[in-house]
Amino acid sequence: MQDEIVLDAQQWLREAEDHIRDVQKHVKHAAVSSTLPSSNAGVHLNITTLEEENLCVQLSASGLCIVGHTFDDTSLEKNNCQMYETIHALLDSLSPKYRESFSSELQTKLLQLLQ
């Protein structure tokens, strides 16, 4: 069994910023919550999909899960939420426009490699 890595609040913020950089071209908005505090347990992201759906996503050692349907909302946190290993998997599962945008960028990059 693999040991669980515990990060401090600053490390979670850096991890969240990396996730945001990975998807920022494929969503309308993505930012670390300025209202919900980060801790050694994780951090919250506010995301607006290309379909205009607002989400509050918790990033923790367990993965990512949607904890609210408005920014800074954790009302779904106590529910057994679907966990995702990556932000790409989360967005791919609920945003067809994300999937299309990400796929298009990937296709463009692959075509450039062939040239």
DRENKE-366882 format. One record per residue (C-alpha): residue in three letters; chain; x, y, z. Coordinates in pm, 1 decimal. Layout:
<"ALA", "A", <X, Y, Z>>;
...
! end
This chain:
<"MET", "A", <0.0, 0.0, 0.0>>;
<"GLN", "A", <126.9, 344.5, -90.8>>;
<"ASP", "A", <169.8, 604.1, 184.9>>;
<"GLU", "A", <-60.6, 904.9, 152.5>>;
<"ILE", "A", <131.3, 1225.5, 90.2>>;
<"VAL", "A", <29.6, 1512.8, 314.8>>;
<"LEU", "A", <82.8, 1860.4, 176.4>>;
<"ASP", "A", <71.0, 2187.0, 367.2>>;
<"ALA", "A", <-160.2, 2473.6, 269.6>>;
<"GLN", "A", <100.6, 2642.2, 45.7>>;
<"GLN", "A", <177.7, 2318.2, -136.2>>;
<"TRP", "A", <-195.5, 2264.6, -200.0>>;
<"LEU", "A", <-215.8, 2615.0, -344.9>>;
<"ARG", "A", <70.5, 2538.3, -583.4>>;
<"GLU", "A", <-92.9, 2208.9, -677.3>>;
<"ALA", "A", <-421.8, 2391.0, -746.4>>;
<"GLU", "A", <-246.0, 2651.8, -960.0>>;
<"ASP", "A", <-91.8, 2371.8, -1167.6>>;
<"HIS", "A", <-437.1, 2220.6, -1223.4>>;
<"ILE", "A", <-574.2, 2560.0, -1325.6>>;
<"ARG", "A", <-290.6, 2617.0, -1575.0>>;
<"ASP", "A", <-364.8, 2278.5, -1731.3>>;
<"VAL", "A", <-728.7, 2363.0, -1809.8>>;
<"GLN", "A", <-755.5, 2742.7, -1823.4>>;
<"LYS", "A", <-783.8, 2748.9, -2204.7>>;
<"HIS", "A", <-1075.2, 2504.0, -2193.6>>;
<"VAL", "A", <-1299.0, 2666.5, -1929.1>>;
<"LYS", "A", <-1446.3, 3014.9, -1891.5>>;
<"HIS", "A", <-1303.5, 3064.9, -1542.4>>;
<"ALA", "A", <-1081.7, 2874.1, -1300.0>>;
<"ALA", "A", <-933.6, 3009.0, -977.4>>;
<"VAL", "A", <-849.1, 2907.4, -624.4>>;
<"SER", "A", <-1126.6, 3013.2, -388.6>>;
<"SER", "A", <-1035.8, 3335.7, -213.3>>;
<"THR", "A", <-1310.7, 3272.7, 43.3>>;
<"LEU", "A", <-1257.6, 2910.8, 145.7>>;
<"PRO", "A", <-926.8, 2858.4, 326.9>>;
<"SER", "A", <-669.3, 2609.5, 208.9>>;
<"SER", "A", <-521.0, 2373.0, 463.9>>;
<"ASN", "A", <-311.3, 2058.4, 483.7>>;
<"ALA", "A", <-634.4, 1872.9, 391.1>>;
<"GLY", "A", <-670.4, 2045.7, 54.4>>;
<"VAL", "A", <-794.4, 2348.1, -134.7>>;
<"HIS", "A", <-1106.3, 2458.4, -324.8>>;
<"LEU", "A", <-1127.4, 2570.1, -686.3>>;
<"ASN", "A", <-1403.0, 2777.4, -846.1>>;
<"ILE", "A", <-1462.4, 2677.3, -1207.5>>;
<"THR", "A", <-1704.1, 2794.8, -1475.6>>;
<"THR", "A", <-1733.0, 2551.2, -1764.8>>;
<"LEU", "A", <-1778.6, 2658.6, -2125.9>>;
<"GLU", "A", <-2146.8, 2567.4, -2075.8>>;
<"GLU", "A", <-2163.0, 2842.0, -1806.5>>;
<"GLU", "A", <-2195.8, 2593.1, -1520.2>>;
<"ASN", "A", <-2035.7, 2715.0, -1196.1>>;
<"LEU", "A", <-1865.7, 2460.1, -974.1>>;
<"CYS", "A", <-1680.2, 2452.3, -646.9>>;
<"VAL", "A", <-1429.6, 2166.9, -658.5>>;
<"GLN", "A", <-1233.3, 2030.4, -365.5>>;
<"LEU", "A", <-877.9, 1914.7, -439.2>>;
<"SER", "A", <-739.2, 1679.8, -174.3>>;
<"ALA", "A", <-515.9, 1374.3, -140.7>>;
<"SER", "A", <-818.6, 1163.1, -239.8>>;
<"GLY", "A", <-854.7, 1347.9, -570.3>>;
<"LEU", "A", <-1104.7, 1604.8, -692.9>>;
<"CYS", "A", <-1477.6, 1620.2, -626.9>>;
<"ILE", "A", <-1755.6, 1868.4, -688.9>>;
<"VAL", "A", <-1869.1, 2005.1, -352.4>>;
<"GLY", "A", <-2099.2, 2283.1, -477.8>>;
<"HIS", "A", <-2275.7, 2424.0, -781.7>>;
<"THR", "A", <-2190.4, 2787.3, -709.5>>;
<"PHE", "A", <-1856.9, 2947.1, -627.7>>;
<"ASP", "A", <-1736.5, 2896.1, -268.5>>;
<"ASP", "A", <-2024.6, 2655.0, -200.2>>;
<"THR", "A", <-1944.0, 2336.4, -8.8>>;
<"SER", "A", <-2302.3, 2225.0, 54.8>>;
<"LEU", "A", <-2241.4, 1892.9, -124.8>>;
<"GLU", "A", <-1920.4, 1818.6, 66.9>>;
<"LYS", "A", <-2085.3, 1576.1, 309.6>>;
<"ASN", "A", <-2244.0, 1376.2, 25.0>>;
<"ASN", "A", <-2058.1, 1084.9, -123.3>>;
<"CYS", "A", <-1931.4, 1273.3, -422.8>>;
<"GLN", "A", <-1774.2, 1120.9, -731.4>>;
<"MET", "A", <-1395.5, 1134.8, -696.8>>;
<"TYR", "A", <-1175.8, 1206.4, -998.2>>;
<"GLU", "A", <-801.2, 1142.6, -1020.9>>;
<"THR", "A", <-740.9, 1441.9, -1247.3>>;
<"ILE", "A", <-906.3, 1770.4, -1328.0>>;
<"HIS", "A", <-916.7, 1653.4, -1690.0>>;
<"ALA", "A", <-1125.3, 1349.7, -1593.9>>;
<"LEU", "A", <-1364.0, 1566.8, -1390.7>>;
<"LEU", "A", <-1417.6, 1820.9, -1669.2>>;
<"ASP", "A", <-1430.4, 1557.1, -1941.8>>;
<"SER", "A", <-1715.2, 1382.7, -1757.7>>;
<"LEU", "A", <-1939.4, 1689.2, -1732.4>>;
<"SER", "A", <-1843.9, 1937.2, -2002.6>>;
<"PRO", "A", <-1879.2, 1833.4, -2368.3>>;
<"LYS", "A", <-1737.6, 2172.2, -2470.5>>;
<"TYR", "A", <-1429.6, 2111.0, -2253.1>>;
<"ARG", "A", <-1380.6, 1774.8, -2423.2>>;
<"GLU", "A", <-1417.1, 1935.5, -2766.3>>;
<"SER", "A", <-1179.0, 2223.3, -2684.8>>;
<"PHE", "A", <-916.5, 1996.6, -2529.1>>;
<"SER", "A", <-937.3, 1746.7, -2817.2>>;
<"SER", "A", <-908.1, 2023.9, -3074.4>>;
<"GLU", "A", <-595.6, 2163.5, -2909.3>>;
<"LEU", "A", <-443.3, 1815.8, -2886.9>>;
<"GLN", "A", <-519.8, 1749.6, -3254.5>>;
<"THR", "A", <-358.2, 2081.3, -3354.0>>;
<"LYS", "A", <-44.2, 1997.9, -3156.4>>;
<"LEU", "A", <-21.6, 1652.3, -3311.9>>;
<"LEU", "A", <-60.5, 1794.4, -3662.7>>;
<"GLN", "A", <217.0, 2044.0, -3590.6>>;
<"LEU", "A", <445.0, 1757.5, -3488.8>>;
<"LEU", "A", <377.5, 1582.9, -3819.1>>;
<"GLN", "A", <481.7, 1886.9, -4021.4>>;
! end
